[in-house]
């Protein structure tokens, strides 16, 4: 069963994802990422915590559709860990 995660500052669920996991982007507020036209399934290659701007986590992924960007749960991005 796939697990779906959304992160808030009080809920650090992103630690359940690890480098090498396959993930699917379910929801994003990024205006350049069109989930209606593209499926975003990819592999996590880096995870980091950024300390400025209130602090946030970046889950860097290489997606099968050729995109390469970070899922940022604190901005409302929702993802599923596939494996």
PyMOL Python script that loads the backbone (N, CA, C, O; Angstrom):
from pymol import cmd

cmd.read_pdbstr("""\
ATOM      1  N   UNK A   1       0.842  -1.180   0.000  1.00  0.00           N
ATOM      2  CA  UNK A   1       0.000   0.000   0.000  1.00  0.00           C
ATOM      3  C   UNK A   1       0.884   1.240   0.000  1.00  0.00           C
ATOM      4  O   UNK A   1       1.844   1.329   0.766  1.00  0.00           O
ATOM      5  N   UNK A   2       0.559   2.181  -0.852  1.00  0.00           N
ATOM      6  CA  UNK A   2       1.314   3.424  -0.921  1.00  0.00           C
ATOM      7  C   UNK A   2       0.971   4.308   0.258  1.00  0.00           C
ATOM      8  O   UNK A   2      -0.156   4.281   0.753  1.00  0.00           O
ATOM      9  N   UNK A   3       1.932   5.091   0.709  1.00  0.00           N
ATOM     10  CA  UNK A   3       1.711   6.021   1.806  1.00  0.00           C
ATOM     11  C   UNK A   3       1.745   7.433   1.252  1.00  0.00           C
ATOM     12  O   UNK A   3       2.633   7.779   0.472  1.00  0.00           O
ATOM     13  N   UNK A   4       0.788   8.243   1.651  1.00  0.00           N
ATOM     14  CA  UNK A   4       0.692   9.621   1.171  1.00  0.00           C
ATOM     15  C   UNK A   4       1.098  10.555   2.301  1.00  0.00           C
ATOM     16  O   UNK A   4       0.689  10.368   3.447  1.00  0.00           O
ATOM     17  N   UNK A   5       1.907  11.565   1.974  1.00  0.00           N
ATOM     18  CA  UNK A   5       2.436  12.456   3.002  1.00  0.00           C
ATOM     19  C   UNK A   5       2.200  13.910   2.652  1.00  0.00           C
ATOM     20  O   UNK A   5       2.334  14.330   1.502  1.00  0.00           O
ATOM     21  N   UNK A   6       1.850  14.656   3.665  1.00  0.00           N
ATOM     22  CA  UNK A   6       1.863  16.114   3.596  1.00  0.00           C
ATOM     23  C   UNK A   6       2.568  16.576   4.866  1.00  0.00           C
ATOM     24  O   UNK A   6       2.346  16.017   5.941  1.00  0.00           O
ATOM     25  N   UNK A   7       3.389  17.560   4.749  1.00  0.00           N
ATOM     26  CA  UNK A   7       4.212  17.990   5.877  1.00  0.00           C
ATOM     27  C   UNK A   7       3.758  19.353   6.359  1.00  0.00           C
ATOM     28  O   UNK A   7       3.515  20.256   5.558  1.00  0.00           O
ATOM     29  N   UNK A   8       3.648  19.497   7.637  1.00  0.00           N
ATOM     30  CA  UNK A   8       3.488  20.819   8.240  1.00  0.00           C
ATOM     31  C   UNK A   8       4.665  20.999   9.186  1.00  0.00           C
ATOM     32  O   UNK A   8       5.410  20.051   9.433  1.00  0.00           O
ATOM     33  N   UNK A   9       4.836  22.177   9.706  1.00  0.00           N
ATOM     34  CA  UNK A   9       5.978  22.419  10.585  1.00  0.00           C
ATOM     35  C   UNK A   9       5.908  21.576  11.848  1.00  0.00           C
ATOM     36  O   UNK A   9       6.937  21.336  12.479  1.00  0.00           O
ATOM     37  N   UNK A  10       4.718  21.121  12.232  1.00  0.00           N
ATOM     38  CA  UNK A  10       4.597  20.307  13.432  1.00  0.00           C
ATOM     39  C   UNK A  10       4.523  18.816  13.125  1.00  0.00           C
ATOM     40  O   UNK A  10       4.415  18.004  14.045  1.00  0.00           O
ATOM     41  N   UNK A  11       4.578  18.444  11.850  1.00  0.00           N
ATOM     42  CA  UNK A  11       4.406  17.051  11.456  1.00  0.00           C
ATOM     43  C   UNK A  11       5.506  16.676  10.476  1.00  0.00           C
ATOM     44  O   UNK A  11       5.373  16.908   9.275  1.00  0.00           O
ATOM     45  N   UNK A  12       6.586  16.102  10.976  1.00  0.00           N
ATOM     46  CA  UNK A  12       7.782  15.865  10.170  1.00  0.00           C
ATOM     47  C   UNK A  12       7.737  14.505   9.464  1.00  0.00           C
ATOM     48  O   UNK A  12       8.657  13.701   9.613  1.00  0.00           O
ATOM     49  N   UNK A  13       6.674  14.245   8.698  1.00  0.00           N
ATOM     50  CA  UNK A  13       6.508  12.965   8.010  1.00  0.00           C
ATOM     51  C   UNK A  13       7.526  12.731   6.911  1.00  0.00           C
ATOM     52  O   UNK A  13       7.734  11.586   6.507  1.00  0.00           O
ATOM     53  N   UNK A  14       8.170  13.781   6.413  1.00  0.00           N
ATOM     54  CA  UNK A  14       9.084  13.603   5.293  1.00  0.00           C
ATOM     55  C   UNK A  14      10.266  12.719   5.653  1.00  0.00           C
ATOM     56  O   UNK A  14      10.991  12.293   4.753  1.00  0.00           O
ATOM     57  N   UNK A  15      10.494  12.425   6.924  1.00  0.00           N
ATOM     58  CA  UNK A  15      11.577  11.527   7.294  1.00  0.00           C
ATOM     59  C   UNK A  15      11.257  10.087   6.914  1.00  0.00           C
ATOM     60  O   UNK A  15      12.126   9.220   7.002  1.00  0.00           O
ATOM     61  N   UNK A  16      10.019   9.818   6.492  1.00  0.00           N
ATOM     62  CA  UNK A  16       9.655   8.489   6.026  1.00  0.00           C
ATOM     63  C   UNK A  16      10.123   8.244   4.596  1.00  0.00           C
ATOM     64  O   UNK A  16      10.082   7.108   4.123  1.00  0.00           O
ATOM     65  N   UNK A  17      10.557   9.270   3.914  1.00  0.00           N
ATOM     66  CA  UNK A  17      11.083   9.121   2.563  1.00  0.00           C
ATOM     67  C   UNK A  17      12.606   9.110   2.652  1.00  0.00           C
ATOM     68  O   UNK A  17      13.203   9.842   3.441  1.00  0.00           O
ATOM     69  N   UNK A  18      13.216   8.272   1.834  1.00  0.00           N
ATOM     70  CA  UNK A  18      14.669   8.127   1.858  1.00  0.00           C
ATOM     71  C   UNK A  18      15.222   8.224   0.435  1.00  0.00           C
ATOM     72  O   UNK A  18      14.502   8.005  -0.540  1.00  0.00           O
ATOM     73  N   UNK A  19      16.486   8.550   0.335  1.00  0.00           N
ATOM     74  CA  UNK A  19      17.154   8.581  -0.966  1.00  0.00           C
ATOM     75  C   UNK A  19      17.020   7.194  -1.586  1.00  0.00           C
ATOM     76  O   UNK A  19      17.257   6.177  -0.933  1.00  0.00           O
ATOM     77  N   UNK A  20      16.641   7.175  -2.841  1.00  0.00           N
ATOM     78  CA  UNK A  20      16.437   5.920  -3.567  1.00  0.00           C
ATOM     79  C   UNK A  20      14.983   5.497  -3.643  1.00  0.00           C
ATOM     80  O   UNK A  20      14.634   4.653  -4.469  1.00  0.00           O
ATOM     81  N   UNK A  21      14.100   6.077  -2.778  1.00  0.00           N
ATOM     82  CA  UNK A  21      12.678   5.756  -2.845  1.00  0.00           C
ATOM     83  C   UNK A  21      12.072   6.250  -4.147  1.00  0.00           C
ATOM     84  O   UNK A  21      12.491   7.264  -4.705  1.00  0.00           O
ATOM     85  N   UNK A  22      11.082   5.512  -4.615  1.00  0.00           N
ATOM     86  CA  UNK A  22      10.276   5.957  -5.750  1.00  0.00           C
ATOM     87  C   UNK A  22       9.085   6.708  -5.170  1.00  0.00           C
ATOM     88  O   UNK A  22       8.446   6.237  -4.230  1.00  0.00           O
ATOM     89  N   UNK A  23       8.789   7.875  -5.730  1.00  0.00           N
ATOM     90  CA  UNK A  23       7.687   8.698  -5.240  1.00  0.00           C
ATOM     91  C   UNK A  23       6.819   9.175  -6.402  1.00  0.00           C
ATOM     92  O   UNK A  23       7.253   9.237  -7.553  1.00  0.00           O
ATOM     93  N   UNK A  24       5.581   9.509  -6.058  1.00  0.00           N
ATOM     94  CA  UNK A  24       4.658  10.104  -7.022  1.00  0.00           C
ATOM     95  C   UNK A  24       4.182  11.428  -6.452  1.00  0.00           C
ATOM     96  O   UNK A  24       3.699  11.483  -5.321  1.00  0.00           O
ATOM     97  N   UNK A  25       4.316  12.492  -7.228  1.00  0.00           N
ATOM     98  CA  UNK A  25       3.808  13.801  -6.829  1.00  0.00           C
ATOM     99  C   UNK A  25       2.296  13.794  -7.050  1.00  0.00           C
ATOM    100  O   UNK A  25       1.831  13.566  -8.167  1.00  0.00           O
ATOM    101  N   UNK A  26       1.539  14.041  -5.997  1.00  0.00           N
ATOM    102  CA  UNK A  26       0.082  13.986  -6.050  1.00  0.00           C
ATOM    103  C   UNK A  26      -0.519  15.373  -6.214  1.00  0.00           C
ATOM    104  O   UNK A  26      -1.483  15.550  -6.959  1.00  0.00           O
ATOM    105  N   UNK A  27       0.051  16.365  -5.517  1.00  0.00           N
ATOM    106  CA  UNK A  27      -0.463  17.741  -5.567  1.00  0.00           C
ATOM    107  C   UNK A  27       0.694  18.703  -5.388  1.00  0.00           C
ATOM    108  O   UNK A  27       1.616  18.457  -4.610  1.00  0.00           O
ATOM    109  N   UNK A  28       0.628  19.797  -6.117  1.00  0.00           N
ATOM    110  CA  UNK A  28       1.613  20.861  -5.960  1.00  0.00           C
ATOM    111  C   UNK A  28       0.963  22.197  -6.282  1.00  0.00           C
ATOM    112  O   UNK A  28       0.020  22.266  -7.071  1.00  0.00           O
ATOM    113  N   UNK A  29       1.471  23.253  -5.671  1.00  0.00           N
ATOM    114  CA  UNK A  29       1.022  24.611  -5.970  1.00  0.00           C
ATOM    115  C   UNK A  29       1.948  25.297  -6.972  1.00  0.00           C
ATOM    116  O   UNK A  29       1.747  26.465  -7.305  1.00  0.00           O
ATOM    117  N   UNK A  30       2.957  24.580  -7.451  1.00  0.00           N
ATOM    118  CA  UNK A  30       3.914  25.144  -8.403  1.00  0.00           C
ATOM    119  C   UNK A  30       3.217  25.393  -9.739  1.00  0.00           C
ATOM    120  O   UNK A  30       2.675  24.468 -10.344  1.00  0.00           O
ATOM    121  N   UNK A  31       3.233  26.626 -10.187  1.00  0.00           N
ATOM    122  CA  UNK A  31       2.530  27.002 -11.420  1.00  0.00           C
ATOM    123  C   UNK A  31       3.143  26.399 -12.686  1.00  0.00           C
ATOM    124  O   UNK A  31       2.493  26.374 -13.731  1.00  0.00           O
ATOM    125  N   UNK A  32       4.368  25.919 -12.606  1.00  0.00           N
ATOM    126  CA  UNK A  32       5.036  25.366 -13.787  1.00  0.00           C
ATOM    127  C   UNK A  32       4.925  23.843 -13.872  1.00  0.00           C
ATOM    128  O   UNK A  32       5.380  23.246 -14.847  1.00  0.00           O
ATOM    129  N   UNK A  33       4.332  23.218 -12.872  1.00  0.00           N
ATOM    130  CA  UNK A  33       4.205  21.764 -12.832  1.00  0.00           C
ATOM    131  C   UNK A  33       2.760  21.408 -13.154  1.00  0.00           C
ATOM    132  O   UNK A  33       1.866  21.666 -12.347  1.00  0.00           O
ATOM    133  N   UNK A  34       2.521  20.824 -14.311  1.00  0.00           N
ATOM    134  CA  UNK A  34       1.167  20.536 -14.780  1.00  0.00           C
ATOM    135  C   UNK A  34       0.830  19.065 -14.539  1.00  0.00           C
ATOM    136  O   UNK A  34       1.131  18.210 -15.372  1.00  0.00           O
ATOM    137  N   UNK A  35       0.207  18.777 -13.401  1.00  0.00           N
ATOM    138  CA  UNK A  35      -0.155  17.396 -13.080  1.00  0.00           C
ATOM    139  C   UNK A  35      -1.266  16.868 -13.985  1.00  0.00           C
ATOM    140  O   UNK A  35      -1.419  15.654 -14.119  1.00  0.00           O
ATOM    141  N   UNK A  36      -2.038  17.748 -14.603  1.00  0.00           N
ATOM    142  CA  UNK A  36      -3.099  17.300 -15.509  1.00  0.00           C
ATOM    143  C   UNK A  36      -2.514  16.719 -16.796  1.00  0.00           C
ATOM    144  O   UNK A  36      -3.101  15.814 -17.389  1.00  0.00           O
ATOM    145  N   UNK A  37      -1.366  17.231 -17.228  1.00  0.00           N
ATOM    146  CA  UNK A  37      -0.758  16.780 -18.484  1.00  0.00           C
ATOM    147  C   UNK A  37       0.347  15.761 -18.281  1.00  0.00           C
ATOM    148  O   UNK A  37       0.641  14.983 -19.188  1.00  0.00           O
ATOM    149  N   UNK A  38       0.955  15.752 -17.124  1.00  0.00           N
ATOM    150  CA  UNK A  38       2.111  14.885 -16.882  1.00  0.00           C
ATOM    151  C   UNK A  38       1.954  14.137 -15.567  1.00  0.00           C
ATOM    152  O   UNK A  38       1.427  14.672 -14.591  1.00  0.00           O
ATOM    153  N   UNK A  39       2.416  12.897 -15.556  1.00  0.00           N
ATOM    154  CA  UNK A  39       2.490  12.159 -14.314  1.00  0.00           C
ATOM    155  C   UNK A  39       3.911  12.303 -13.784  1.00  0.00           C
ATOM    156  O   UNK A  39       4.878  12.090 -14.515  1.00  0.00           O
ATOM    157  N   UNK A  40       4.030  12.662 -12.522  1.00  0.00           N
ATOM    158  CA  UNK A  40       5.333  12.873 -11.925  1.00  0.00           C
ATOM    159  C   UNK A  40       5.665  11.729 -10.980  1.00  0.00           C
ATOM    160  O   UNK A  40       5.342  11.776  -9.793  1.00  0.00           O
ATOM    161  N   UNK A  41       6.315  10.700 -11.520  1.00  0.00           N
ATOM    162  CA  UNK A  41       6.820   9.582 -10.742  1.00  0.00           C
ATOM    163  C   UNK A  41       8.327   9.583 -10.931  1.00  0.00           C
ATOM    164  O   UNK A  41       8.821   9.668 -12.056  1.00  0.00           O
ATOM    165  N   UNK A  42       9.051   9.488  -9.832  1.00  0.00           N
ATOM    166  CA  UNK A  42      10.499   9.539  -9.955  1.00  0.00           C
ATOM    167  C   UNK A  42      11.210   8.974  -8.742  1.00  0.00           C
ATOM    168  O   UNK A  42      10.600   8.373  -7.858  1.00  0.00           O
ATOM    169  N   UNK A  43      12.516   9.184  -8.723  1.00  0.00           N
ATOM    170  CA  UNK A  43      13.387   8.646  -7.688  1.00  0.00           C
ATOM    171  C   UNK A  43      14.013   9.783  -6.897  1.00  0.00           C
ATOM    172  O   UNK A  43      14.526  10.745  -7.469  1.00  0.00           O
ATOM    173  N   UNK A  44      13.966   9.662  -5.569  1.00  0.00           N
ATOM    174  CA  UNK A  44      14.564  10.655  -4.676  1.00  0.00           C
ATOM    175  C   UNK A  44      16.084  10.496  -4.729  1.00  0.00           C
ATOM    176  O   UNK A  44      16.605   9.397  -4.541  1.00  0.00           O
ATOM    177  N   UNK A  45      16.797  11.611  -4.989  1.00  0.00           N
ATOM    178  CA  UNK A  45      18.258  11.543  -5.005  1.00  0.00           C
ATOM    179  C   UNK A  45      18.917  12.427  -3.947  1.00  0.00           C
ATOM    180  O   UNK A  45      20.125  12.327  -3.731  1.00  0.00           O
ATOM    181  N   UNK A  46      18.145  13.288  -3.287  1.00  0.00           N
ATOM    182  CA  UNK A  46      18.711  14.107  -2.221  1.00  0.00           C
ATOM    183  C   UNK A  46      17.567  14.645  -1.365  1.00  0.00           C
ATOM    184  O   UNK A  46      16.474  14.905  -1.867  1.00  0.00           O
ATOM    185  N   UNK A  47      17.824  14.806  -0.091  1.00  0.00           N
ATOM    186  CA  UNK A  47      16.866  15.408   0.837  1.00  0.00           C
ATOM    187  C   UNK A  47      17.658  16.384   1.695  1.00  0.00           C
ATOM    188  O   UNK A  47      18.675  16.021   2.286  1.00  0.00           O
ATOM    189  N   UNK A  48      17.182  17.631   1.761  1.00  0.00           N
ATOM    190  CA  UNK A  48      17.880  18.586   2.618  1.00  0.00           C
ATOM    191  C   UNK A  48      16.895  19.507   3.310  1.00  0.00           C
ATOM    192  O   UNK A  48      15.775  19.724   2.847  1.00  0.00           O
ATOM    193  N   UNK A  49      17.341  20.031   4.415  1.00  0.00           N
ATOM    194  CA  UNK A  49      16.557  21.005   5.180  1.00  0.00           C
ATOM    195  C   UNK A  49      17.215  22.356   4.998  1.00  0.00           C
ATOM    196  O   UNK A  49      18.416  22.511   5.219  1.00  0.00           O
ATOM    197  N   UNK A  50      16.427  23.321   4.597  1.00  0.00           N
ATOM    198  CA  UNK A  50      16.904  24.679   4.387  1.00  0.00           C
ATOM    199  C   UNK A  50      16.530  25.487   5.624  1.00  0.00           C
ATOM    200  O   UNK A  50      15.387  25.430   6.078  1.00  0.00           O
ATOM    201  N   UNK A  51      17.474  26.230   6.168  1.00  0.00           N
ATOM    202  CA  UNK A  51      17.231  26.910   7.442  1.00  0.00           C
ATOM    203  C   UNK A  51      16.705  28.339   7.291  1.00  0.00           C
ATOM    204  O   UNK A  51      16.182  28.891   8.259  1.00  0.00           O
ATOM    205  N   UNK A  52      16.824  28.956   6.113  1.00  0.00           N
ATOM    206  CA  UNK A  52      16.343  30.321   5.976  1.00  0.00           C
ATOM    207  C   UNK A  52      14.869  30.344   5.587  1.00  0.00           C
ATOM    208  O   UNK A  52      14.292  29.306   5.265  1.00  0.00           O
ATOM    209  N   UNK A  53      14.274  31.507   5.615  1.00  0.00           N
ATOM    210  CA  UNK A  53      12.878  31.707   5.218  1.00  0.00           C
ATOM    211  C   UNK A  53      11.922  30.850   6.051  1.00  0.00           C
ATOM    212  O   UNK A  53      10.931  30.338   5.530  1.00  0.00           O
ATOM    213  N   UNK A  54      12.213  30.698   7.320  1.00  0.00           N
ATOM    214  CA  UNK A  54      11.358  29.934   8.214  1.00  0.00           C
ATOM    215  C   UNK A  54      11.663  28.447   8.251  1.00  0.00           C
ATOM    216  O   UNK A  54      11.105  27.722   9.075  1.00  0.00           O
ATOM    217  N   UNK A  55      12.535  27.986   7.375  1.00  0.00           N
ATOM    218  CA  UNK A  55      12.919  26.582   7.326  1.00  0.00           C
ATOM    219  C   UNK A  55      11.953  25.745   6.507  1.00  0.00           C
ATOM    220  O   UNK A  55      10.736  25.871   6.647  1.00  0.00           O
ATOM    221  N   UNK A  56      12.495  24.894   5.656  1.00  0.00           N
ATOM    222  CA  UNK A  56      11.683  23.991   4.855  1.00  0.00           C
ATOM    223  C   UNK A  56      12.539  22.832   4.369  1.00  0.00           C
ATOM    224  O   UNK A  56      13.768  22.887   4.423  1.00  0.00           O
ATOM    225  N   UNK A  57      11.882  21.793   3.897  1.00  0.00           N
ATOM    226  CA  UNK A  57      12.554  20.590   3.416  1.00  0.00           C
ATOM    227  C   UNK A  57      12.428  20.509   1.903  1.00  0.00           C
ATOM    228  O   UNK A  57      11.373  20.807   1.344  1.00  0.00           O
ATOM    229  N   UNK A  58      13.503  20.107   1.249  1.00  0.00           N
ATOM    230  CA  UNK A  58      13.493  19.857  -0.191  1.00  0.00           C
ATOM    231  C   UNK A  58      13.760  18.375  -0.417  1.00  0.00           C
ATOM    232  O   UNK A  58      14.763  17.835   0.048  1.00  0.00           O
ATOM    233  N   UNK A  59      12.853  17.727  -1.136  1.00  0.00           N
ATOM    234  CA  UNK A  59      13.009  16.318  -1.505  1.00  0.00           C
ATOM    235  C   UNK A  59      13.265  16.310  -3.008  1.00  0.00           C
ATOM    236  O   UNK A  59      12.334  16.396  -3.809  1.00  0.00           O
ATOM    237  N   UNK A  60      14.543  16.205  -3.381  1.00  0.00           N
ATOM    238  CA  UNK A  60      14.940  16.310  -4.782  1.00  0.00           C
ATOM    239  C   UNK A  60      14.700  15.000  -5.510  1.00  0.00           C
ATOM    240  O   UNK A  60      15.100  13.932  -5.047  1.00  0.00           O
ATOM    241  N   UNK A  61      14.033  15.100  -6.671  1.00  0.00           N
ATOM    242  CA  UNK A  61      13.648  13.914  -7.437  1.00  0.00           C
ATOM    243  C   UNK A  61      13.994  14.074  -8.910  1.00  0.00           C
ATOM    244  O   UNK A  61      13.939  15.167  -9.475  1.00  0.00           O
ATOM    245  N   UNK A  62      14.352  12.948  -9.508  1.00  0.00           N
ATOM    246  CA  UNK A  62      14.476  12.846 -10.963  1.00  0.00           C
ATOM    247  C   UNK A  62      13.244  12.089 -11.430  1.00  0.00           C
ATOM    248  O   UNK A  62      13.054  10.923 -11.084  1.00  0.00           O
ATOM    249  N   UNK A  63      12.406  12.759 -12.220  1.00  0.00           N
ATOM    250  CA  UNK A  63      11.139  12.187 -12.647  1.00  0.00           C
ATOM    251  C   UNK A  63      11.254  11.526 -14.018  1.00  0.00           C
ATOM    252  O   UNK A  63      12.074  11.920 -14.847  1.00  0.00           O
ATOM    253  N   UNK A  64      10.417  10.516 -14.238  1.00  0.00           N
ATOM    254  CA  UNK A  64      10.442   9.749 -15.487  1.00  0.00           C
ATOM    255  C   UNK A  64      10.126  10.603 -16.709  1.00  0.00           C
ATOM    256  O   UNK A  64      10.543  10.268 -17.817  1.00  0.00           O
ATOM    257  N   UNK A  65       9.389  11.709 -16.523  1.00  0.00           N
ATOM    258  CA  UNK A  65       9.041  12.559 -17.664  1.00  0.00           C
ATOM    259  C   UNK A  65      10.154  13.543 -18.031  1.00  0.00           C
ATOM    260  O   UNK A  65       9.970  14.405 -18.890  1.00  0.00           O
ATOM    261  N   UNK A  66      11.319  13.407 -17.367  1.00  0.00           N
ATOM    262  CA  UNK A  66      12.464  14.263 -17.676  1.00  0.00           C
ATOM    263  C   UNK A  66      12.633  15.445 -16.737  1.00  0.00           C
ATOM    264  O   UNK A  66      13.676  16.097 -16.754  1.00  0.00           O
ATOM    265  N   UNK A  67      11.635  15.733 -15.922  1.00  0.00           N
ATOM    266  CA  UNK A  67      11.733  16.837 -14.966  1.00  0.00           C
ATOM    267  C   UNK A  67      12.644  16.462 -13.809  1.00  0.00           C
ATOM    268  O   UNK A  67      12.790  15.289 -13.466  1.00  0.00           O
ATOM    269  N   UNK A  68      13.242  17.464 -13.225  1.00  0.00           N
ATOM    270  CA  UNK A  68      14.158  17.294 -12.099  1.00  0.00           C
ATOM    271  C   UNK A  68      13.948  18.486 -11.175  1.00  0.00           C
ATOM    272  O   UNK A  68      14.402  19.590 -11.474  1.00  0.00           O
ATOM    273  N   UNK A  69      13.262  18.270 -10.051  1.00  0.00           N
ATOM    274  CA  UNK A  69      13.017  19.371  -9.130  1.00  0.00           C
ATOM    275  C   UNK A  69      12.729  18.846  -7.735  1.00  0.00           C
ATOM    276  O   UNK A  69      12.647  17.637  -7.520  1.00  0.00           O
ATOM    277  N   UNK A  70      12.574  19.765  -6.789  1.00  0.00           N
ATOM    278  CA  UNK A  70      12.343  19.401  -5.390  1.00  0.00           C
ATOM    279  C   UNK A  70      10.864  19.459  -5.045  1.00  0.00           C
ATOM    280  O   UNK A  70      10.159  20.399  -5.412  1.00  0.00           O
ATOM    281  N   UNK A  71      10.412  18.442  -4.336  1.00  0.00           N
ATOM    282  CA  UNK A  71       9.120  18.476  -3.679  1.00  0.00           C
ATOM    283  C   UNK A  71       9.342  19.224  -2.367  1.00  0.00           C
ATOM    284  O   UNK A  71      10.264  18.902  -1.616  1.00  0.00           O
ATOM    285  N   UNK A  72       8.503  20.218  -2.090  1.00  0.00           N
ATOM    286  CA  UNK A  72       8.637  21.017  -0.869  1.00  0.00           C
ATOM    287  C   UNK A  72       7.326  20.890  -0.081  1.00  0.00           C
ATOM    288  O   UNK A  72       6.381  21.643  -0.315  1.00  0.00           O
ATOM    289  N   UNK A  73       7.278  19.948   0.839  1.00  0.00           N
ATOM    290  CA  UNK A  73       6.024  19.685   1.555  1.00  0.00           C
ATOM    291  C   UNK A  73       5.452  20.887   2.293  1.00  0.00           C
ATOM    292  O   UNK A  73       4.232  21.014   2.390  1.00  0.00           O
ATOM    293  N   UNK A  74       6.287  21.765   2.812  1.00  0.00           N
ATOM    294  CA  UNK A  74       5.797  22.919   3.564  1.00  0.00           C
ATOM    295  C   UNK A  74       4.988  23.881   2.701  1.00  0.00           C
ATOM    296  O   UNK A  74       4.246  24.704   3.237  1.00  0.00           O
ATOM    297  N   UNK A  75       5.113  23.797   1.393  1.00  0.00           N
ATOM    298  CA  UNK A  75       4.334  24.663   0.503  1.00  0.00           C
ATOM    299  C   UNK A  75       3.029  24.004   0.073  1.00  0.00           C
ATOM    300  O   UNK A  75       2.282  24.567  -0.728  1.00  0.00           O
ATOM    301  N   UNK A  76       2.753  22.814   0.603  1.00  0.00           N
ATOM    302  CA  UNK A  76       1.511  22.123   0.267  1.00  0.00           C
ATOM    303  C   UNK A  76       1.687  20.973  -0.701  1.00  0.00           C
ATOM    304  O   UNK A  76       0.710  20.319  -1.065  1.00  0.00           O
ATOM    305  N   UNK A  77       2.931  20.707  -1.132  1.00  0.00           N
ATOM    306  CA  UNK A  77       3.158  19.562  -2.017  1.00  0.00           C
ATOM    307  C   UNK A  77       2.784  18.274  -1.287  1.00  0.00           C
ATOM    308  O   UNK A  77       3.136  18.090  -0.122  1.00  0.00           O
ATOM    309  N   UNK A  78       2.076  17.391  -1.973  1.00  0.00           N
ATOM    310  CA  UNK A  78       1.697  16.095  -1.433  1.00  0.00           C
ATOM    311  C   UNK A  78       2.296  15.029  -2.338  1.00  0.00           C
ATOM    312  O   UNK A  78       2.239  15.139  -3.563  1.00  0.00           O
ATOM    313  N   UNK A  79       2.868  14.002  -1.733  1.00  0.00           N
ATOM    314  CA  UNK A  79       3.500  12.948  -2.509  1.00  0.00           C
ATOM    315  C   UNK A  79       3.192  11.583  -1.882  1.00  0.00           C
ATOM    316  O   UNK A  79       2.838  11.487  -0.707  1.00  0.00           O
ATOM    317  N   UNK A  80       3.336  10.539  -2.690  1.00  0.00           N
ATOM    318  CA  UNK A  80       3.192   9.167  -2.218  1.00  0.00           C
ATOM    319  C   UNK A  80       4.535   8.467  -2.353  1.00  0.00           C
ATOM    320  O   UNK A  80       5.215   8.618  -3.367  1.00  0.00           O
ATOM    321  N   UNK A  81       4.919   7.704  -1.342  1.00  0.00           N
ATOM    322  CA  UNK A  81       6.095   6.856  -1.436  1.00  0.00           C
ATOM    323  C   UNK A  81       5.636   5.545  -2.054  1.00  0.00           C
ATOM    324  O   UNK A  81       4.785   4.857  -1.489  1.00  0.00           O
ATOM    325  N   UNK A  82       6.192   5.193  -3.210  1.00  0.00           N
ATOM    326  CA  UNK A  82       5.776   3.989  -3.921  1.00  0.00           C
ATOM    327  C   UNK A  82       6.591   2.770  -3.491  1.00  0.00           C
ATOM    328  O   UNK A  82       6.073   1.653  -3.479  1.00  0.00           O
ATOM    329  N   UNK A  83       7.843   2.973  -3.144  1.00  0.00           N
ATOM    330  CA  UNK A  83       8.701   1.871  -2.663  1.00  0.00           C
ATOM    331  C   UNK A  83       9.843   2.422  -1.858  1.00  0.00           C
ATOM    332  O   UNK A  83      10.676   1.661  -1.366  1.00  0.00           O
TER     333      UNK A  83
END
""", "prot")
cmd.dss("prot")
cmd.show_as("cartoon", "prot")
cmd.util.cbc("prot")
cmd.orient("prot")
